[in-house]
């Protein structure tokens, strides 16, 4: 099976990395893959994961020639299945896939605000140009379907993200030493694109409320890097807030943390959070889509983290409780690792995507 994915974002964040890892996994299973991006920079970043990449730009909705050019590209490439990953571009990219006669087209959605309620062009594209819609959290399904009562619910499936624990490439404690963080310090952090929706300002203000000093390590780049740096100075936390930029050594960064934090206003099921769980870190998260599915205690199981409200005081209370409870952190980290392996394992994720794509292609070609 030849699977081609298209992404038209100007950033390379968790959603993009999740699709790259999906294609890399399918490639390991013997499928042919390729991912198209809007620019050379993102194509190069994805190529570092070992998958073939190319550039195919999709502009705004008025740029119908872009849809025609994409159709020509797909007719030349002849993929069995096309995965679209940028919701704002689903109209033109979906139209291009339809014009090309692609057998099976899937829109992958990983952000809770991406629903048909955003406009008529989305509803048209999801009804007419897309054969299946994949969400990465069950909590996203009700608001998604509510956005278009005319959409066939059978087209919408949930495939929980799958991860493996990021490997360390350096000796334990290397990142702490590199950044000047004391070995006995309590470190809260995240690996993420530094974007407004992540609300790292909320995290810093919550840490400022703690009676005990804590360090904050935010690995990533993005438009709020300098505002976060300025807020750290305003709060008198410059020496405790560490912004090392984009890092590929995710396992080494996670090794530097005692606690992984999600302070976002909106998410799907955060891939970086799942990697932290697989690494064995406890998590504190705001109540975004997917957080309760990942972290709340199931019957007979311990919690893998704490889901809290969106207020700074609530976030501070949850973090502070774990700061003072080393045994609780260790138990929660063990539960997180077990939950990640059992429920969010990479092979289960690939199995479900492989089944979705192969069944869709077979039906499209008259195989039942």
C-alpha positions, 0 to 999 in steps of 0.5 A, spaced: 500 500 500 502 506 498 500 512 503 501 519 502 500 524 507 499 532 506 501 537 511 500 545 510 502 548 516 507 553 517 509 550 523 512 543 525 509 541 532 506 535 535 500 534 530 506 534 524 510 529 528 505 524 530 503 524 522 511 523 521 511 517 526 505 514 523 508 514 516 515 511 519 511 506 522 507 504 516 514 504 512 517 499 517 511 494 516 513 494 508 508 500 506 510 505 501 510 512 504 511 519 502 509 526 506 508 533 502 509 539 506 508 547 504 515 548 505 522 545 504 524 547 512 518 542 514 520 537 509 527 537 511 525 536 519 520 530 517 525 527 512 530 526 519 525 521 521 527 517 515 521 518 511 521 520 503 518 528 503 516 533 498 513 540 497 506 541 495 504 548 497 496 549 498 494 556 499 488 559 502 481 557 499 481 562 493 487 558 491 483 553 486 489 552 482 493 549 488 488 544 488 489 543 481 496 542 482 495 537 488 490 533 483 496 533 478 501 531 483 496 525 486 495 523 479 502 522 478 504 519 484 497 514 484 497 513 492 492 508 495 490 512 500 491 520 502 491 522 509 490 530 510 492 533 516 491 540 516 484 542 518 484 549 515 486 546 508 481 541 508 477 544 502 482 545 497 487 539 499 480 534 499 478 537 493 485 536 490 484 529 492 477 528 489 479 531 482 485 526 482 480 520 484 484 518 490 481 511 492 481 513 500 482 520 503 482 520 511 482 527 514 486 526 521 484 531 526 488 532 533 486 539 536 479 539 539 477 546 536 477 543 529 470 541 528 465 542 522 462 548 526 467 552 523 464 554 517 460 551 511 466 550 507 469 545 512 462 541 512 462 541 504 469 538 504 468 533 510 461 530 507 464 530 499 471 530 499 473 525 505 472 518 506 473 518 513 475 522 519 480 520 524 480 523 531 485 522 537 481 522 543 473 520 544 472 526 548 472 530 541 467 526 538 461 529 541 463 536 539 465 534 532 459 531 530 455 536 533 458 541 528 454 538 523 448 534 524 448 532 517 455 528 517 455 521 517 457 519 524 460 512 521 465 516 517 468 518 524 473 514 528 477 514 534 484 512 533 488 513 540 495 516 538 501 511 540 508 512 542 514 509 545 518 511 550 523 516 547 530 513 548 536 517 552 542 518 548 546 521 554 548 519 561 542 521 566 542 528 569 546 531 562 541 536 561 540 538 568 548 539 568 548 543 561 542 548 563 545 549 570 539 546 574 541 543 581 541 535 581 536 536 587 531 541 584 524 540 583 523 541 575 516 541 572 516 542 564 514 540 557 516 538 550 512 542 546 511 548 540 511 554 544 505 557 542 499 561 545 494 555 546 499 552 550 498 557 555 505 557 558 504 563 561 499 560 566 504 555 568 509 560 570 504 564 574 502 557 577 509 556 579 510 563 582 504 561 587 508 555 590 511 556 597 517 552 594 521 554 588 521 550 582 525 550 576 521 550 569 524 547 563 520 548 556 523 545 550 521 547 544 521 554 539 515 558 537 512 565 537 511 566 545 518 564 546 520 571 548 514 573 551 515 567 556 522 569 557 519 576 559 514 573 564 519 569 567 523 576 568 517 579 571 516 574 576 523 574 578 524 567 575 529 568 570 534 563 573 529 558 574 526 558 567 530 554 562 528 555 554 533 551 550 529 551 544 527 545 539 531 539 541 531 532 538 534 529 544 527 528 547 529 522 552 534 526 555 530 532 556 524 528 559 530 525 564 531 532 567 524 533 569 520 530 575 513 532 573 510 533 566 505 539 565 500 541 560 497 548 561 493 548 554 487 551 553 485 546 548 489 540 545 487 533 542 490 528 545 497 531 546 503 526 543 508 529 548 504 528 554 503 520 552 511 520 551 512 523 558 507 517 560 511 512 556 518 515 559 515 514 566 513 521 568 507 523 572 503 528 569 499 534 571 494 537 565 488 542 564 482 539 563 483 539 555 480 533 550 484 527 551 487 528 558 482 524 562 482 518 557 489 518 558 490 520 566 484 519 570 484 512 574 480 507 571 476 501 575 482 498 579 487 502 576 491 508 579 491 514 576 497 516 571 496 523 573 492 529 575 487 533 571 485 540 574 482 546 572 484 552 568 485 557 573 493 558 576 491 556 583 488 550 581 494 548 577 499 550 582 495 546 587 496 540 583 503 541 582 505 543 589 501 536 592 506 532 587 512 537 589 511 535 596 510 527 595 516 524 592 513 517 593 506 519 590 510 521 584 514 515 583 507 511 584 504 515 579 510 515 574 509 507 574 502 508 573 503 512 567 508 508 564 504 502 564 498 506 562 502 508 556 504 501 554 497 498 555 493 503 552 497 508 547 502 503 545 505 504 538 503 497 535 496 498 537 496 505 534 499 502 527 494 496 527 488 500 527 491 505 522 493 500 517 486 496 518 482 503 517 487 504 510 487 497 508 479 496 509 478 503 506 482 502 500 479 495 499 472 498 499 473 503 494 476 498 489 470 494 490 473 488 494 467 489 499 
